[in-house]
Amino acid sequence: MRNNFYNKFKTYVQEKSLFGQNDKVLLAVSGGVDSVVMAHLFHRAGYKFAIAHCNFQLRGEESEADESFVKELAKRLDVPFFVKRFDTKIYAVEFGLSIQMAARDLRYGWFEELLKSNDYKYLVTAHHKNDVAETILLNLIKGSVLKGLHGILPKNNNIIRPLLFASKEEINEYTSYKKYAHREDKSNADSKYQRNLIRNEIIPLLKQINPDITETIYKAAERRYQLENWAGIYSDQVKNAIVKQTQKGLNVSIRDLKTYQIYPQVFFEWVEEFGFNYIQVEELFESINHTESKQFLSKNYRLIKDRESIVVESINGHNEDNIIIEKGQDAASYGQYNFTINKIRKSEIVDFSNQKVAYMDEEKLQFPLLIRKWEHGDSFKPFGLRGRKKISDFLTDLKLPFIEKENQLVVCSGDDICWVVGHRIDDRFKISNKTKSVLKIETSPII
């Protein structure tokens, strides 16, 4: 039975394709029973490995004894040994972290350095089934109900956990049989830490209902992960079908989100990489049936809900300067648009209905003209209408998408707006019977 433990270990490594026989790996060894067993299993299997030990200097002489023990273990197994001492308390205070979170940051940062500098392919940790159960309960209590419920994965990027096939009880039994020396961390008995509270008090209570609770949660986590993989494949297929990737981010129509019944959690998976949080996505979906625009910000991106679409775009783009058009100039560009400028006769006017072309009385214009984005407070006298109108109200009446409205350009003559580009000229600059010379300005997108 005890030899079966080693065989189960070998089988698990192969079935999960954790690493190759010739891959160099780095074992994180604290000196506790789990990591010590792991080191012995790797040695027996003939895998290529080194041992890394973190001394967080939190338990005085015990921390020093742990370091000496692991160093001696590496010597007996004849493998390379790395050790690092951390000023954990100082780091925690400096960055406003708990001791546990500070230790986590420090050790994984150092492990990553070791992997790169010594050409180790994977970091190996000694997590087991009980750790999975504790993690799932902790995540459930904290409200992490999607990825949080698959617990700890056997392989996650360059971190592998080859002991997830075993329970703590099985590891202890194997240790007793092999008589492996190891260190005991007395802080594991202190239930002031959340994970210890779950391990020492909550799980024993649950065992009164289900004596095999650890195995039950572990199996549930495996099934959950299988469903997650399936859902992830379907989510990727839908995303590829309806989400348009842009230079600045992405664009998706609200109609498609409804057609495919995309839920907030799924959409969150799509935009999490841009720095948005789940609360923002929830608020976004609460407003999805409303006509007004909504905007949410992350550090480098903004998420905009409009009438018909949702857009994610970078907010670190280049701000265009205002563009000057001198008299006689025949071309200009602003952002993604080209402008061509020509002086023509009235008889050459072909079509007043083309909104991409503005025909204005040249004598009424004050040069140089200015191309810029509209600003709040801007107003003009729309051709064909009486009185002035704020640009903001004019654009709202057109029901333009938020980004198109925000990026709307205007052409200015002196202090007056003479053309809301692509939509309407100002009535004061219209062609009349007295017009002698016409200025034609045409805009087209830069291809």
C-alpha positions in Angstrom: 0.0 0.0 0.0 2.8 2.5 0.9 4.7 1.6 -2.2 1.5 2.3 -4.1 1.9 6.0 -3.0 5.0 6.4 -5.1 3.3 4.7 -8.0 0.4 7.0 -7.8 2.8 9.9 -7.8 4.5 8.7 -11.0 1.1 8.0 -12.6 -0.2 11.5 -11.7 2.8 13.2 -13.1 2.4 11.3 -16.4 -1.4 11.6 -16.7 -1.4 15.3 -16.1 1.7 15.8 -18.3 3.2 18.0 -15.6 6.8 18.0 -17.0 9.2 15.9 -19.0 11.7 13.4 -17.7 14.6 15.6 -18.7 13.1 19.0 -17.6 15.0 20.8 -14.9 12.6 21.9 -12.1 12.8 23.9 -8.9 11.2 22.5 -5.7 9.9 24.9 -3.1 10.8 23.2 0.2 9.9 24.7 3.6 11.0 21.7 5.6 7.4 20.7 6.4 6.2 17.1 5.9 4.5 17.8 2.5 7.5 19.4 0.8 10.0 16.9 2.3 7.9 14.0 0.9 7.8 15.7 -2.4 11.6 16.1 -2.5 12.1 12.4 -1.7 9.7 11.3 -4.4 11.5 13.4 -7.0 14.8 12.0 -5.9 13.5 8.4 -6.0 12.1 9.0 -9.5 15.4 10.3 -10.8 14.0 13.7 -11.8 16.3 16.7 -12.4 15.6 19.2 -9.6 17.0 21.7 -7.2 15.7 22.9 -3.8 14.8 26.5 -2.9 14.1 27.6 0.6 12.7 30.9 1.9 13.7 32.1 5.4 11.1 34.8 6.2 12.8 35.4 9.6 9.5 35.4 11.4 10.0 32.7 14.0 13.5 33.4 15.4 15.5 30.2 16.1 12.9 28.0 14.5 13.3 29.8 11.1 17.1 29.3 11.4 16.6 25.6 12.2 14.2 25.2 9.2 16.9 26.7 6.9 19.6 24.4 8.3 17.3 21.3 8.0 16.5 22.0 4.3 20.1 22.7 3.5 21.1 19.4 5.0 18.3 17.6 3.1 19.5 19.0 -0.2 23.0 17.8 0.7 21.8 14.3 1.4 19.8 14.2 -1.9 22.8 15.7 -3.7 20.9 18.4 -5.5 21.6 22.2 -5.8 20.3 24.3 -3.0 19.2 28.0 -2.9 18.2 30.0 0.1 17.0 33.6 0.5 16.4 35.5 3.7 13.7 38.2 3.7 12.9 41.1 5.9 9.2 40.1 5.7 7.8 42.4 8.4 9.5 45.5 6.9 8.2 44.6 3.5 4.7 44.1 4.8 4.7 47.5 6.5 6.2 49.3 3.5 3.6 48.0 1.1 0.7 47.8 3.5 0.3 44.0 3.3 -0.5 41.3 5.8 2.4 39.1 6.8 1.0 36.2 4.8 0.6 38.3 1.6 4.0 39.8 2.0 5.6 36.4 2.3 3.7 35.2 -0.8 4.9 38.2 -2.8 8.5 37.8 -1.7 8.8 34.0 -2.3 7.1 34.0 -5.7 9.1 36.9 -6.8 12.3 35.2 -5.8 11.3 31.9 -7.3 10.7 33.6 -10.6 14.2 35.0 -10.6 15.6 31.6 -9.9 13.7 30.0 -12.7 15.0 32.5 -15.2 18.6 32.8 -14.0 19.2 29.0 -13.7 17.1 27.8 -16.6 14.6 25.8 -14.6 11.4 25.1 -16.5 8.9 24.8 -13.6 8.4 25.7 -10.0 7.1 22.8 -8.0 5.0 23.2 -4.9 3.7 20.6 -2.4 0.0 21.4 -2.4 -2.3 18.4 -1.8 -6.1 17.6 -1.7 -6.6 19.2 1.7 -5.2 22.5 0.3 -7.7 22.3 -2.5 -10.6 21.9 -0.1 -9.4 24.8 2.1 -8.9 27.0 -0.9 -12.3 26.4 -2.3 -14.0 27.0 1.1 -12.0 30.2 1.5 -12.9 31.4 -2.0 -16.5 30.6 -1.5 -16.7 32.5 1.8 -15.0 35.5 0.0 -17.5 35.4 -2.9 -15.2 34.1 -5.7 -17.7 31.8 -7.4 -16.2 31.1 -10.9 -12.5 30.3 -11.1 -12.3 30.3 -7.3 -14.3 27.1 -7.1 -11.9 25.0 -9.1 -9.4 25.4 -6.3 -5.7 24.7 -7.0 -4.8 23.4 -10.5 -2.2 20.7 -11.1 -0.5 22.9 -13.7 -0.8 26.7 -14.0 1.7 28.3 -16.4 5.1 27.4 -15.0 3.9 26.2 -11.6 3.1 22.5 -11.0 1.7 20.7 -8.1 2.4 16.9 -8.3 1.0 16.0 -4.9 -2.6 16.9 -5.6 -3.5 13.2 -6.0 -2.9 12.8 -2.2 -4.6 13.8 1.0 -2.8 15.1 4.0 -3.6 11.8 5.8 -2.0 9.8 3.0 1.1 12.0 3.0 1.5 11.6 6.8 1.0 7.8 6.5 3.7 7.6 3.8 6.1 9.7 5.9 5.6 7.5 9.0 6.3 4.4 6.9 9.5 5.9 5.4 10.5 7.6 8.6 11.3 10.9 6.9 12.5 13.6 9.2 10.7 16.9 8.8 10.0 20.2 10.6 6.8 21.3 12.2 5.6 24.9 11.9 3.8 25.7 15.1 2.1 28.7 13.5 -0.1 26.2 11.5 -2.0 25.6 14.8 -2.8 29.3 15.2 -6.4 29.8 14.0 -6.1 33.6 13.9 -5.1 33.1 10.2 -8.0 32.5 7.9 -6.7 29.3 6.3 -5.7 27.8 9.6 -9.2 28.6 10.9 -10.7 26.6 8.0 -8.3 23.8 8.4 -8.4 23.5 12.2 -12.0 24.3 13.0 -14.4 24.5 10.0 -13.4 21.3 8.1 -13.5 19.2 11.3 -17.1 20.5 11.8 -18.0 19.6 8.2 -16.6 16.1 8.7 -19.3 15.5 11.3 -21.7 15.7 8.3 -19.5 14.1 5.7 -16.4 12.3 7.0 -15.0 12.2 3.5 -15.5 16.0 3.0 -12.0 16.6 1.6 -12.3 14.0 -1.1 -15.9 15.2 -1.9 -14.7 18.8 -2.4 -11.7 17.7 -4.4 -13.9 15.7 -6.8 -16.4 18.5 -7.1 -13.5 20.9 -8.0 -12.3 18.5 -10.7 -15.8 18.4 -12.2 -16.1 22.1 -11.9 -12.8 22.6 -13.8 -14.0 20.3 -16.6 -17.1 22.5 -17.0 -15.0 25.6 -16.9 -12.8 24.3 -19.7 -15.9 23.5 -21.8 -17.4 26.9 -21.0 -14.1 28.6 -21.8 -14.0 27.0 -25.2 -17.6 28.1 -26.0 -16.9 31.6 -24.6 -13.8 31.9 -26.9 -15.9 30.8 -29.9 -18.6 33.4 -29.2 -16.0 36.1 -28.5 -14.3 35.4 -31.8 -17.6 35.6 -33.6 -19.0 38.8 -32.1 -16.1 40.8 -30.7 -14.2 43.1 -33.1 -10.6 43.7 -32.1 -9.5 47.3 -32.8 -6.2 49.1 -32.6 -7.2 50.6 -29.3 -9.2 47.7 -27.7 -12.4 46.0 -28.8 -16.0 46.6 -29.9 -19.1 44.5 -29.5 -22.7 45.2 -30.3 -25.3 45.1 -27.6 -27.6 43.2 -29.9 -25.1 40.4 -30.2 -24.6 40.2 -26.4 -28.3 39.7 -26.0 -28.6 37.2 -28.9 -25.9 35.0 -27.4 -27.1 35.6 -23.9 -23.8 36.8 -22.6 -23.8 37.2 -18.8 -21.7 39.7 -16.8 -19.3 37.1 -15.6 -18.5 35.9 -19.1 -18.1 39.5 -20.4 -15.8 40.2 -17.4 -13.5 37.4 -18.6 -13.3 39.3 -21.9 -12.4 42.7 -20.5 -10.5 41.7 -17.3 -7.2 42.0 -19.2 -7.9 45.7 -19.7 -8.0 46.3 -16.0 -11.7 46.5 -15.4 -13.3 44.9 -12.3 -16.4 42.9 -11.9 -18.4 45.6 -10.2 -17.9 47.9 -13.2 -19.2 45.1 -15.5 -22.2 44.5 -13.3 -23.1 48.3 -13.5 -22.6 48.2 -17.2 -25.0 45.3 -17.7 -27.6 47.0 -15.4 -27.6 49.9 -17.9 -27.6 47.8 -21.0 -31.3 48.4 -21.8 -31.0 52.1 -21.3 -30.3 54.6 -24.1 -28.0 56.9 -22.3 -24.2 56.4 -22.5 -22.1 55.1 -19.7 -18.4 55.2 -19.2 -16.1 53.2 -16.9 -12.3 53.7 -16.4 -9.4 51.5 -15.6 -5.8 52.6 -15.4 -5.1 52.6 -19.1 -8.5 52.0 -20.7 -12.1 53.1 -20.7 -15.2 51.0 -21.3 -18.1 52.9 -23.0 -21.7 51.7 -23.4 -23.6 53.4 -26.1 -27.0 52.9 -27.6 -25.9 50.0 -29.8 -22.4 49.0 -28.8 -19.8 48.6 -26.1 -16.3 49.8 -26.8 -13.1 49.3 -24.9 -10.3 51.7 -26.0 -7.0 53.0 -24.7 -7.0 56.4 -23.0 -3.3 56.8 -23.6 -3.6 57.8 -27.2 -2.1 60.9 -28.8 -4.0 64.1 -28.4 -4.2 65.8 -31.8 -3.3 69.4 -32.0 -5.6 71.9 -33.7 -5.0 72.1 -37.5 -4.7 75.4 -39.4 -5.9 75.9 -42.9 -4.3 78.9 -44.6 -5.9 80.6 -47.5 -4.9 78.8 -50.7 -4.0 75.6 -48.9 -5.5 72.6 -50.7 -5.1 69.7 -48.2 -4.9 68.9 -44.5 -5.3 66.0 -42.1 -6.6 65.5 -38.6 -6.5 62.2 -36.8 -8.0 59.6 -39.1 -9.3 62.0 -41.6 -8.1 63.8 -44.7 -9.4 67.2 -45.8 -9.2 68.5 -49.4 -9.9 72.2 -49.9 -10.7 73.8 -53.3 -12.0 77.1 -54.5 -14.8 76.6 -57.1 -17.6 78.5 -58.9 -21.2 78.1 -57.9 -21.9 76.4 -61.2 -19.5 73.6 -60.2 -21.6 72.5 -57.2 -22.9 69.0 -57.9 -24.7 67.8 -54.8 -25.6 69.7 -51.6 -26.8 66.5 -50.0 -23.4 65.0 -49.6 -22.7 65.5 -45.9 -19.0 64.8 -46.3 -18.7 68.0 -48.4 -19.2 71.5 -47.2 -19.9 74.4 -49.6 -19.4 77.8 -48.1 -19.2 81.4 -49.3 -15.5 82.1 -49.3 -15.8 85.8 -48.8 -17.6 85.2 -45.5 -14.8 83.1 -44.1 -12.0 84.5 -42.0 -8.6 82.8 -42.7 -6.8 80.9 -41.4 -9.5 78.3 -40.7 -9.1 76.0 -37.8 -10.0 72.3 -37.5 -10.4 71.0 -33.9 -12.6 68.8 -31.8 -15.8 70.4 -30.5 -15.8 71.6 -26.9 -18.5 71.9 -24.3 -20.1 75.3 -24.7 -19.7 75.4 -28.5 -22.7 76.5 -30.5 -23.5 77.4 -34.0 -26.5 78.4 -36.3 -27.4 75.2 -38.1 -28.2 75.7 -41.8 -31.9 75.6 -42.4 -32.8 76.2 -38.7 -33.6 79.4 -36.8 -31.4 80.5 -33.9 -28.3 79.1 -32.3 -27.9 75.5 -31.1 -25.4 74.0 -28.7 -23.1 71.5 -30.5 -23.8 69.0 -27.7 -27.6 69.2 -28.2 -27.1 69.0 -32.0 -25.0 65.8 -31.7 -27.4 64.3 -29.2 -30.3 64.9 -31.6 -28.3 63.0 -34.3 -28.1 60.0 -31.8 -24.4 59.5 -32.6 -22.5 56.8 -30.8 -20.6 58.1 -27.7 -17.1 57.9 -29.2 -18.2 59.4 -32.6 -19.9 62.2 -30.7 -16.8 62.7 -28.5 -14.5 62.8 -31.5 -16.7 65.1 -33.6 -14.6 67.7 -35.5 -15.6 71.3 -36.3 -14.1 73.8 -38.7 -13.9 77.3 -37.3 -13.8 80.7 -39.0 -12.4 83.1 -36.4 -14.5 82.6 -33.3 -17.4 81.0 -35.2 -18.0 77.4 -36.1 -18.7 77.2 -39.8 -19.0 73.5 -40.3 -19.8 70.6 -38.0 -17.8 68.1 -40.1 -19.9 65.5 -41.8 -23.2 67.0 -40.7 -24.1 70.6 -41.2 -22.7 74.0 -42.1 -23.4 77.2 -40.2 -26.2 79.2 -41.8 -24.1 82.4 -41.8 -21.7 80.8 -44.3 -24.2 79.4 -46.7 -24.2 80.0 -50.5 -26.5 82.8 -51.6 -27.3 84.7 -54.8 -24.6 87.2 -53.9 -21.9 84.5 -53.5 -19.0 85.0 -56.0 -16.6 82.4 -54.8 -17.2 79.0 -53.2 -14.9 77.2 -50.9 -15.4 73.4 -51.1 -14.0 71.3 -48.2 -14.3 67.5 -48.4 -13.4 65.0 -45.8 -12.5 61.3 -46.2 -11.1 58.7 -43.9 -7.4 58.0 -44.0 -7.0 54.4 -45.4 
